[in-house]
Amino acid sequence: MFNRDTWLEIANTVLSNPMRTFLTGLSIALGVFILVVMQGLGFGLQNGVQNQFSDDAVNSIWVDAGRTQLAYRGNMPNRQVKMRNSDMDAMFQQMDTVHAYSRRVRIWGVVMEHEDQQSNFPLRGVDPDHLMLENTTLTDGRYISSRDVDEETKVAVLGATVVEDLYEGVNPIGTYLLIGGVQFRVVGTFDDPASRWENKMAYLPFTTAQSIFRSSDKVDQMILGTGDMPVASTILLSDALLSWFKDRKVVHPDDERGVRIENNNEEYERYQNIFLGIELFIWGLGLLTLLAGAVGVANILAIAVKERTKEIGVRKALGASSISVLGLVVQESLALMIVSGSAGLITGVGLLEVVSPMIDHDYFKNPQVDFRIALVALGILAVVGVVSGLGPALRAVRIKPVEALRDE
C-alpha cells in the first residue's frame, strides 16, 4: 500500500547524498540505455536481412549453371554449362515430390513500346509458381497461368516501374504492348516491395519467352519450392541435386562454379542462428551492466544502513517491526533502480526514434525496440532492485536496539 510518509523519507534518504546517488543512478541508466540501443541496432540489422530474404520465398532452392573452373573427363576448364528443358524433366524424376517450380529465361535490355512511350527493360519467362517463389505481390489483373505456358500465349505481367514509365497513370490491363517488336496483351501488374530491380521486369510465359527471344531450349535458372520440408531434408535434397547435376553436365565434383545450387532454407536458418547469438550476447552484456549497477546500489544502501544505525535502533525500540524496516530499505533500492532505469530506457528509445527515419539501407532497417522488451527490461530492473536491496535490508533487520543506541 502507498504510504506518503514512507516515500518522502525514502526521497530524503536517497537525496541526502546527491553525488553518490547520481553516480549510482547514472551507472544503472547507462546499463539500460546500452541494452535498449543495442537491442534496437540488432533489430535494425535483423529487419534489413529479413527484408533481403523477403524478396524470395525462404522455402526454395535455386539452381544455376555457370562456367567450369576445372578440367574433367576430357573437357577443358572455362566451359559454359547450359541447362536444357530435358535437364528439367530429368531433374523432376529425381525428386519424390515437386511442391512448386519455375523455370526462368532472362533477357536484358528489351525495347518496350506503348503508343508514343518507349523504354528498355529486362524481361523474364516464368512459370505460374514464380508468383509465390519470388514473393511477388499481384496488384491488378492476373498472373501467368498454366494455359499460357502450354499454349505459348503472348501475354505479359508488368512491374510497377514499367507501368509508371510507359503508361503514366493509365491502367494497362487489357492494352497491347510491343516487346521487342512483338505485340503482347497486358493481363496483370505486380509490385515487389523488397526489390526495386524486380519492378523493372516484364514477366512472360516461360515457353513464349523461350521460343520468341531465345530460339533454343536453354533454361537460365530453375527455382524449386520445398513446401514445409524440414531444413535437414532440404539440405539432403540440394546436395543430391547438386551431385546429380554435376554428373549429368560433366562437371568436376569439386568445381564450385560449373553448377550452383543455393538453398534458401539453409541460409535463412543460418542467419536466424546468428541473430539468436547476437540477441543472447546483447542481453548478456546488458544484464552484466545492470549487475554492476545493482552492486553499486547494494553498496550505497549498505553505507546508508550503517549511517542510519541509531535511527533504525530507535525505530525498533519504539516498536517498528522487522518487516517494516526490511520493506523500507528494499523500497529505497527499488525506487533507485526503477527511476534510473526508466531514464535510461526513455533516453534509449528516444534516440532510436530520432535516428530511425534517417537510416535507409538494404541491410539495416527500422532500428526500434519491441514494446515487450521494454516491459521485460523494467521487470528485470524491479527484480534486480529487490535483490540488490535484500542484503542491506537483512543487515538492518539484524540491528539490535541496545547496540544501535550505543553505537558511535
BABAVO-160203 format. One record per residue (C-alpha): residue number from 1; residue in three letters; x, y, z. Coordinates in steps of 0.2 Angstrom, whole numbers. Example, Ala and Ser with C-alpha at 12.3 -4.5 7.8 and 13.67 -1.06 7.14 Angstrom:
// BABAVO-160203
+-------+-------+-------+-------+-------+
| kolmi | semar |     X |     Y |     Z |
+-------+-------+-------+-------+-------+
|     1 |   ALA |    62 |   -22 |    39 |
|     2 |   SER |    68 |    -5 |    36 |
+-------+-------+-------+-------+-------+
END
This chain:
// BABAVO-160203
+-------+-------+-------+-------+-------+
| kolmi | semar |     X |     Y |     Z |
+-------+-------+-------+-------+-------+
|     1 |   MET |     0 |     0 |     0 |
|     2 |   PHE |     6 |    18 |    -4 |
|     3 |   ASN |    12 |    27 |    11 |
|     4 |   ARG |    16 |    45 |     8 |
|     5 |   ASP |    27 |    47 |    23 |
|     6 |   THR |    37 |    32 |    19 |
|     7 |   TRP |    41 |    38 |     1 |
|     8 |   LEU |    45 |    56 |     7 |
|     9 |   GLU |    58 |    48 |    19 |
|    10 |   ILE |    65 |    37 |     5 |
|    11 |   ALA |    67 |    53 |    -6 |
|    12 |   ASN |    75 |    62 |     8 |
|    13 |   THR |    87 |    47 |    11 |
|    14 |   VAL |    91 |    45 |    -7 |
|    15 |   LEU |    94 |    64 |   -10 |
|    16 |   SER |   104 |    66 |     6 |
|    17 |   ASN |   120 |    62 |    -3 |
|    18 |   PRO |   116 |    68 |   -21 |
|    19 |   MET |   133 |    65 |   -29 |
|    20 |   ARG |   133 |    47 |   -23 |
|    21 |   THR |   115 |    44 |   -28 |
|    22 |   PHE |   118 |    52 |   -45 |
|    23 |   LEU |   133 |    42 |   -50 |
|    24 |   THR |   125 |    25 |   -45 |
|    25 |   GLY |   109 |    30 |   -54 |
|    26 |   LEU |   120 |    35 |   -69 |
|    27 |   SER |   128 |    18 |   -70 |
|    28 |   ILE |   110 |    10 |   -70 |
|    29 |   ALA |   103 |    22 |   -83 |
|    30 |   LEU |   119 |    19 |   -94 |
|    31 |   GLY |   116 |     0 |   -92 |
|    32 |   VAL |    98 |     1 |   -98 |
|    33 |   PHE |   102 |    14 |  -112 |
|    34 |   ILE |   116 |     2 |  -119 |
|    35 |   LEU |   104 |   -13 |  -118 |
|    36 |   VAL |    90 |    -3 |  -127 |
|    37 |   VAL |   101 |     4 |  -141 |
|    38 |   MET |   110 |   -12 |  -144 |
|    39 |   GLN |    93 |   -21 |  -145 |
|    40 |   GLY |    87 |    -8 |  -157 |
|    41 |   LEU |   103 |    -9 |  -168 |
|    42 |   GLY |   101 |   -28 |  -168 |
|    43 |   PHE |    83 |   -27 |  -173 |
|    44 |   GLY |    88 |   -15 |  -187 |
|    45 |   LEU |   101 |   -27 |  -194 |
|    46 |   GLN |    89 |   -42 |  -192 |
|    47 |   ASN |    75 |   -32 |  -201 |
|    48 |   GLY |    87 |   -27 |  -215 |
|    49 |   VAL |    92 |   -45 |  -218 |
|    50 |   GLN |    75 |   -52 |  -217 |
|    51 |   ASN |    70 |   -39 |  -230 |
|    52 |   GLN |    83 |   -46 |  -241 |
|    53 |   PHE |    75 |   -64 |  -239 |
|    54 |   SER |    58 |   -57 |  -241 |
|    55 |   ASP |    62 |   -54 |  -260 |
|    56 |   ASP |    62 |   -73 |  -262 |
|    57 |   ALA |    52 |   -87 |  -254 |
|    58 |   VAL |    63 |   -94 |  -239 |
|    59 |   ASN |    57 |  -112 |  -243 |
|    60 |   SER |    66 |  -113 |  -260 |
|    61 |   ILE |    81 |  -120 |  -269 |
|    62 |   TRP |    89 |  -111 |  -284 |
|    63 |   VAL |    98 |  -119 |  -297 |
|    64 |   ASP |   110 |  -110 |  -309 |
|    65 |   ALA |   123 |  -115 |  -322 |
|    66 |   GLY |   140 |  -106 |  -324 |
|    67 |   ARG |   157 |  -109 |  -331 |
|    68 |   THR |   168 |  -123 |  -326 |
|    69 |   GLN |   184 |  -120 |  -316 |
|    70 |   LEU |   192 |  -137 |  -318 |
|    71 |   ALA |   195 |  -149 |  -332 |
|    72 |   TYR |   185 |  -165 |  -331 |
|    73 |   ARG |   183 |  -180 |  -342 |
|    74 |   GLY |   191 |  -173 |  -357 |
|    75 |   ASN |   183 |  -156 |  -355 |
|    76 |   MET |   194 |  -140 |  -353 |
|    77 |   PRO |   190 |  -128 |  -339 |
|    78 |   ASN |   181 |  -111 |  -343 |
|    79 |   ARG |   167 |  -121 |  -352 |
|    80 |   GLN |   150 |  -114 |  -352 |
|    81 |   VAL |   137 |  -126 |  -344 |
|    82 |   LYS |   120 |  -125 |  -351 |
|    83 |   MET |   104 |  -131 |  -343 |
|    84 |   ARG |    90 |  -138 |  -356 |
|    85 |   ASN |    72 |  -142 |  -355 |
|    86 |   SER |    77 |  -160 |  -355 |
|    87 |   ASP |    88 |  -157 |  -339 |
|    88 |   MET |    72 |  -150 |  -330 |
|    89 |   ASP |    62 |  -165 |  -335 |
|    90 |   ALA |    75 |  -177 |  -329 |
|    91 |   MET |    78 |  -167 |  -313 |
|    92 |   PHE |    59 |  -169 |  -308 |
|    93 |   GLN |    61 |  -188 |  -310 |
|    94 |   GLN |    75 |  -187 |  -297 |
|    95 |   MET |    63 |  -179 |  -284 |
|    96 |   ASP |    49 |  -188 |  -274 |
|    97 |   THR |    38 |  -173 |  -274 |
|    98 |   VAL |    39 |  -156 |  -283 |
|    99 |   HIS |    30 |  -144 |  -272 |
|   100 |   ALA |    32 |  -129 |  -284 |
|   101 |   TYR |    44 |  -124 |  -298 |
|   102 |   SER |    48 |  -110 |  -310 |
|   103 |   ARG |    60 |  -111 |  -324 |
|   104 |   ARG |    67 |   -94 |  -330 |
|   105 |   VAL |    73 |   -86 |  -346 |
|   106 |   ARG |    81 |   -69 |  -343 |
|   107 |   ILE |    83 |   -57 |  -357 |
|   108 |   TRP |    91 |   -40 |  -354 |
|   109 |   GLY |    88 |   -23 |  -362 |
|   110 |   VAL |    72 |   -26 |  -372 |
|   111 |   VAL |    63 |   -12 |  -381 |
|   112 |   MET |    45 |   -10 |  -375 |
|   113 |   GLU |    33 |     2 |  -383 |
|   114 |   HIS |    16 |     9 |  -379 |
|   115 |   GLU |     9 |    22 |  -390 |
|   116 |   ASP |    22 |    36 |  -390 |
|   117 |   GLN |    31 |    30 |  -375 |
|   118 |   GLN |    46 |    19 |  -376 |
|   119 |   SER |    60 |    12 |  -365 |
|   120 |   ASN |    72 |    -3 |  -362 |
|   121 |   PHE |    68 |   -15 |  -349 |
|   122 |   PRO |    73 |   -33 |  -345 |
|   123 |   LEU |    60 |   -47 |  -346 |
|   124 |   ARG |    58 |   -64 |  -339 |
|   125 |   GLY |    50 |   -80 |  -345 |
|   126 |   VAL |    42 |   -89 |  -330 |
|   127 |   ASP |    30 |  -102 |  -324 |
|   128 |   PRO |    15 |   -99 |  -314 |
|   129 |   ASP |    23 |  -104 |  -297 |
|   130 |   HIS |    35 |   -89 |  -299 |
|   131 |   LEU |    22 |   -78 |  -291 |
|   132 |   MET |    25 |   -87 |  -275 |
|   133 |   LEU |    43 |   -91 |  -276 |
|   134 |   GLU |    48 |   -73 |  -280 |
|   135 |   ASN |    36 |   -66 |  -266 |
|   136 |   THR |    28 |   -55 |  -279 |
|   137 |   THR |    13 |   -45 |  -275 |
|   138 |   LEU |     0 |   -45 |  -289 |
|   139 |   THR |    -8 |   -28 |  -289 |
|   140 |   ASP |   -20 |   -29 |  -303 |
|   141 |   GLY |   -27 |   -42 |  -316 |
|   142 |   ARG |   -20 |   -59 |  -316 |
|   143 |   TYR |    -3 |   -69 |  -317 |
|   144 |   ILE |     4 |   -81 |  -329 |
|   145 |   SER |    -6 |   -96 |  -330 |
|   146 |   SER |    -3 |  -115 |  -334 |
|   147 |   ARG |   -13 |  -112 |  -350 |
|   148 |   ASP |    -2 |   -98 |  -355 |
|   149 |   VAL |    13 |  -109 |  -354 |
|   150 |   ASP |     5 |  -124 |  -363 |
|   151 |   GLU |    -1 |  -113 |  -377 |
|   152 |   GLU |    13 |  -101 |  -378 |
|   153 |   THR |     1 |   -86 |  -377 |
|   154 |   LYS |     8 |   -68 |  -379 |
|   155 |   VAL |     3 |   -61 |  -363 |
|   156 |   ALA |    13 |   -50 |  -351 |
|   157 |   VAL |    13 |   -45 |  -332 |
|   158 |   LEU |    22 |   -29 |  -329 |
|   159 |   GLY |    31 |   -22 |  -314 |
|   160 |   ALA |    27 |    -6 |  -306 |
|   161 |   THR |    41 |     4 |  -314 |
|   162 |   VAL |    37 |    -2 |  -331 |
|   163 |   VAL |    19 |     3 |  -329 |
|   164 |   GLU |    24 |    20 |  -322 |
|   165 |   ASP |    36 |    24 |  -336 |
|   166 |   LEU |    26 |    18 |  -351 |
|   167 |   TYR |     8 |    21 |  -345 |
|   168 |   GLU |     9 |    37 |  -335 |
|   169 |   GLY |    -6 |    34 |  -324 |
|   170 |   VAL |   -16 |    24 |  -337 |
|   171 |   ASN |   -22 |     7 |  -332 |
|   172 |   PRO |   -13 |    -5 |  -343 |
|   173 |   ILE |   -24 |   -20 |  -341 |
|   174 |   GLY |   -31 |   -26 |  -357 |
|   175 |   THR |   -19 |   -15 |  -368 |
|   176 |   TYR |    -6 |   -21 |  -380 |
|   177 |   LEU |    12 |   -18 |  -378 |
|   178 |   LEU |    26 |   -20 |  -391 |
|   179 |   ILE |    40 |   -30 |  -383 |
|   180 |   GLY |    55 |   -32 |  -394 |
|   181 |   GLY |    44 |   -29 |  -409 |
|   182 |   VAL |    31 |   -42 |  -404 |
|   183 |   GLN |    14 |   -37 |  -398 |
|   184 |   PHE |     8 |   -44 |  -381 |
|   185 |   ARG |    -8 |   -41 |  -371 |
|   186 |   VAL |    -5 |   -35 |  -353 |
|   187 |   VAL |   -15 |   -46 |  -341 |
|   188 |   GLY |    -8 |   -40 |  -325 |
|   189 |   THR |     3 |   -29 |  -315 |
|   190 |   PHE |    14 |   -33 |  -299 |
|   191 |   ASP |    24 |   -25 |  -286 |
|   192 |   ASP |    39 |   -32 |  -277 |
|   193 |   PRO |    42 |   -20 |  -261 |
|   194 |   ALA |    58 |   -29 |  -257 |
|   195 |   SER |    67 |   -27 |  -274 |
|   196 |   ARG |    66 |   -11 |  -284 |
|   197 |   TRP |    75 |   -21 |  -298 |
|   198 |   GLU |    62 |   -34 |  -299 |
|   199 |   ASN |    49 |   -20 |  -303 |
|   200 |   LYS |    58 |   -15 |  -319 |
|   201 |   MET |    54 |   -33 |  -326 |
|   202 |   ALA |    40 |   -39 |  -338 |
|   203 |   TYR |    35 |   -57 |  -335 |
|   204 |   LEU |    30 |   -68 |  -350 |
|   205 |   PRO |    25 |   -86 |  -350 |
|   206 |   PHE |    41 |   -97 |  -350 |
|   207 |   THR |    38 |  -106 |  -366 |
|   208 |   THR |    33 |   -90 |  -375 |
|   209 |   ALA |    49 |   -81 |  -370 |
|   210 |   GLN |    60 |   -96 |  -374 |
|   211 |   SER |    53 |   -98 |  -392 |
|   212 |   ILE |    52 |   -79 |  -397 |
|   213 |   PHE |    68 |   -72 |  -388 |
|   214 |   ARG |    79 |   -87 |  -385 |
|   215 |   SER |    75 |   -98 |  -400 |
|   216 |   SER |    83 |  -113 |  -391 |
|   217 |   ASP |    78 |  -124 |  -376 |
|   218 |   LYS |    91 |  -116 |  -364 |
|   219 |   VAL |    85 |  -113 |  -347 |
|   220 |   ASP |    94 |   -99 |  -337 |
|   221 |   GLN |    88 |  -103 |  -320 |
|   222 |   MET |    77 |  -115 |  -310 |
|   223 |   ILE |    68 |  -112 |  -294 |
|   224 |   LEU |    61 |  -126 |  -283 |
|   225 |   GLY |    49 |  -124 |  -269 |
|   226 |   THR |    52 |  -135 |  -254 |
|   227 |   GLY |    35 |  -133 |  -246 |
|   228 |   ASP |    35 |  -137 |  -227 |
|   229 |   MET |    50 |  -149 |  -229 |
|   230 |   PRO |    62 |  -149 |  -213 |
|   231 |   VAL |    78 |  -139 |  -216 |
|   232 |   ALA |    88 |  -155 |  -214 |
|   233 |   SER |    78 |  -163 |  -228 |
|   234 |   THR |    81 |  -148 |  -240 |
|   235 |   ILE |    99 |  -149 |  -237 |
|   236 |   LEU |    99 |  -168 |  -242 |
|   237 |   LEU |    89 |  -164 |  -257 |
|   238 |   SER |   100 |  -149 |  -263 |
|   239 |   ASP |   116 |  -160 |  -260 |
|   240 |   ALA |   109 |  -174 |  -270 |
|   241 |   LEU |   103 |  -162 |  -284 |
|   242 |   LEU |   120 |  -154 |  -285 |
|   243 |   SER |   129 |  -171 |  -286 |
|   244 |   TRP |   117 |  -177 |  -299 |
|   245 |   PHE |   118 |  -161 |  -310 |
|   246 |   LYS |   137 |  -161 |  -310 |
|   247 |   ASP |   137 |  -179 |  -315 |
|   248 |   ARG |   124 |  -175 |  -329 |
|   249 |   LYS |   133 |  -160 |  -336 |
|   250 |   VAL |   150 |  -167 |  -334 |
|   251 |   VAL |   157 |  -155 |  -321 |
|   252 |   HIS |   170 |  -160 |  -308 |
|   253 |   PRO |   163 |  -164 |  -291 |
|   254 |   ASP |   175 |  -150 |  -283 |
|   255 |   ASP |   170 |  -137 |  -296 |
|   256 |   GLU |   160 |  -123 |  -287 |
|   257 |   ARG |   156 |  -113 |  -302 |
|   258 |   GLY |   150 |  -125 |  -315 |
|   259 |   VAL |   133 |  -129 |  -307 |
|   260 |   ARG |   127 |  -119 |  -292 |
|   261 |   ILE |   113 |  -123 |  -280 |
|   262 |   GLU |   108 |  -111 |  -267 |
|   263 |   ASN |    97 |  -117 |  -253 |
|   264 |   ASN |    87 |  -103 |  -245 |
|   265 |   ASN |    80 |  -114 |  -231 |
|   266 |   GLU |    98 |  -117 |  -225 |
|   267 |   GLU |   103 |   -99 |  -227 |
|   268 |   TYR |    88 |   -92 |  -218 |
|   269 |   GLU |    91 |  -104 |  -203 |
|   270 |   ARG |   110 |   -99 |  -203 |
|   271 |   TYR |   105 |   -81 |  -201 |
|   272 |   GLN |    92 |   -85 |  -188 |
|   273 |   ASN |   105 |   -94 |  -178 |
|   274 |   ILE |   117 |   -79 |  -180 |
|   275 |   PHE |   104 |   -67 |  -174 |
|   276 |   LEU |    99 |   -78 |  -159 |
|   277 |   GLY |   118 |   -77 |  -154 |
|   278 |   ILE |   118 |   -58 |  -156 |
|   279 |   GLU |   102 |   -56 |  -146 |
|   280 |   LEU |   109 |   -68 |  -132 |
|   281 |   PHE |   126 |   -58 |  -132 |
|   282 |   ILE |   116 |   -41 |  -131 |
|   283 |   TRP |   105 |   -47 |  -117 |
|   284 |   GLY |   121 |   -54 |  -108 |
|   285 |   LEU |   130 |   -38 |  -110 |
|   286 |   GLY |   115 |   -28 |  -104 |
|   287 |   LEU |   112 |   -39 |   -89 |
|   288 |   LEU |   131 |   -38 |   -84 |
|   289 |   THR |   129 |   -19 |   -84 |
|   290 |   LEU |   114 |   -20 |   -74 |
|   291 |   LEU |   123 |   -32 |   -62 |
|   292 |   ALA |   136 |   -19 |   -60 |
|   293 |   GLY |   123 |    -6 |   -56 |
|   294 |   ALA |   115 |   -17 |   -44 |
|   295 |   VAL |   131 |   -19 |   -35 |
|   296 |   GLY |   133 |     0 |   -34 |
|   297 |   VAL |   115 |     1 |   -26 |
|   298 |   ALA |   119 |   -13 |   -14 |
|   299 |   ASN |   135 |    -3 |    -9 |
|   300 |   ILE |   127 |    14 |    -6 |
|   301 |   LEU |   112 |     5 |     4 |
|   302 |   ALA |   125 |    -4 |    15 |
|   303 |   ILE |   133 |    13 |    18 |
|   304 |   ALA |   116 |    21 |    21 |
|   305 |   VAL |   111 |     7 |    33 |
|   306 |   LYS |   127 |    10 |    43 |
|   307 |   GLU |   125 |    28 |    44 |
|   308 |   ARG |   107 |    26 |    50 |
|   309 |   THR |   111 |    13 |    63 |
|   310 |   LYS |   105 |    23 |    78 |
|   311 |   GLU |    89 |    28 |    68 |
|   312 |   ILE |    85 |    10 |    64 |
|   313 |   GLY |    88 |     6 |    83 |
|   314 |   VAL |    77 |    19 |    89 |
|   315 |   ARG |    63 |    13 |    76 |
|   316 |   LYS |    64 |    -4 |    83 |
|   317 |   ALA |    65 |     2 |   101 |
|   318 |   LEU |    49 |    11 |    98 |
|   319 |   GLY |    40 |    -5 |    91 |
|   320 |   ALA |    44 |    -5 |    72 |
|   321 |   SER |    43 |   -22 |    65 |
|   322 |   SER |    57 |   -31 |    56 |
|   323 |   ILE |    46 |   -32 |    40 |
|   324 |   SER |    44 |   -13 |    40 |
|   325 |   VAL |    62 |   -10 |    42 |
|   326 |   LEU |    66 |   -23 |    28 |
|   327 |   GLY |    52 |   -15 |    17 |
|   328 |   LEU |    59 |     2 |    19 |
|   329 |   VAL |    77 |    -2 |    13 |
|   330 |   VAL |    71 |   -13 |    -1 |
|   331 |   GLN |    59 |     1 |    -7 |
|   332 |   GLU |    74 |    13 |    -7 |
|   333 |   SER |    83 |     1 |   -19 |
|   334 |   LEU |    68 |    -2 |   -30 |
|   335 |   ALA |    65 |    16 |   -32 |
|   336 |   LEU |    83 |    20 |   -37 |
|   337 |   MET |    83 |     6 |   -49 |
|   338 |   ILE |    66 |    10 |   -57 |
|   339 |   VAL |    69 |    29 |   -58 |
|   340 |   SER |    87 |    27 |   -65 |
|   341 |   GLY |    82 |    13 |   -77 |
|   342 |   SER |    67 |    22 |   -84 |
|   343 |   ALA |    78 |    37 |   -88 |
|   344 |   GLY |    89 |    26 |   -97 |
|   345 |   LEU |    75 |    17 |  -106 |
|   346 |   ILE |    67 |    33 |  -111 |
|   347 |   THR |    83 |    40 |  -117 |
|   348 |   GLY |    87 |    25 |  -127 |
|   349 |   VAL |    70 |    24 |  -135 |
|   350 |   GLY |    70 |    42 |  -139 |
|   351 |   LEU |    87 |    41 |  -148 |
|   352 |   LEU |    81 |    26 |  -159 |
|   353 |   GLU |    65 |    36 |  -163 |
|   354 |   VAL |    76 |    51 |  -169 |
|   355 |   VAL |    89 |    40 |  -178 |
|   356 |   SER |    77 |    28 |  -186 |
|   357 |   PRO |    70 |    39 |  -200 |
|   358 |   MET |    87 |    44 |  -205 |
|   359 |   ILE |    93 |    27 |  -209 |
|   360 |   ASP |    88 |    18 |  -225 |
|   361 |   HIS |    99 |     4 |  -231 |
|   362 |   ASP |    96 |   -13 |  -239 |
|   363 |   TYR |   104 |   -22 |  -224 |
|   364 |   PHE |    99 |   -11 |  -210 |
|   365 |   LYS |    81 |    -5 |  -207 |
|   366 |   ASN |    69 |     2 |  -194 |
|   367 |   PRO |    80 |     0 |  -178 |
|   368 |   GLN |    67 |     0 |  -165 |
|   369 |   VAL |    64 |    -8 |  -148 |
|   370 |   ASP |    50 |   -20 |  -146 |
|   371 |   PHE |    37 |   -14 |  -133 |
|   372 |   ARG |    38 |   -32 |  -124 |
|   373 |   ILE |    57 |   -30 |  -122 |
|   374 |   ALA |    54 |   -13 |  -114 |
|   375 |   LEU |    42 |   -22 |  -101 |
|   376 |   VAL |    55 |   -36 |   -99 |
|   377 |   ALA |    69 |   -23 |   -95 |
|   378 |   LEU |    58 |   -14 |   -82 |
|   379 |   GLY |    53 |   -31 |   -75 |
|   380 |   ILE |    72 |   -36 |   -73 |
|   381 |   LEU |    75 |   -19 |   -65 |
|   382 |   ALA |    62 |   -22 |   -52 |
|   383 |   VAL |    69 |   -39 |   -48 |
|   384 |   VAL |    87 |   -33 |   -48 |
|   385 |   GLY |    81 |   -18 |   -37 |
|   386 |   VAL |    73 |   -30 |   -24 |
|   387 |   VAL |    88 |   -42 |   -24 |
|   388 |   SER |   101 |   -29 |   -23 |
|   389 |   GLY |    92 |   -21 |    -8 |
|   390 |   LEU |    90 |   -38 |     2 |
|   391 |   GLY |   107 |   -39 |     8 |
|   392 |   PRO |   107 |   -21 |    16 |
|   393 |   ALA |    89 |   -24 |    22 |
|   394 |   LEU |    93 |   -40 |    31 |
|   395 |   ARG |   108 |   -32 |    39 |
|   396 |   ALA |    96 |   -18 |    45 |
|   397 |   VAL |    84 |   -31 |    52 |
|   398 |   ARG |    98 |   -39 |    62 |
|   399 |   ILE |   102 |   -22 |    71 |
|   400 |   LYS |    98 |   -24 |    90 |
|   401 |   PRO |    91 |    -8 |    98 |
|   402 |   VAL |   103 |    -8 |   113 |
|   403 |   GLU |   118 |   -10 |   102 |
|   404 |   ALA |   112 |     3 |    90 |
|   405 |   LEU |   109 |    16 |   103 |
|   406 |   ARG |   127 |    13 |   110 |
|   407 |   ASP |   135 |    14 |    93 |
|   408 |   GLU |   146 |    29 |    90 |
+-------+-------+-------+-------+-------+
END
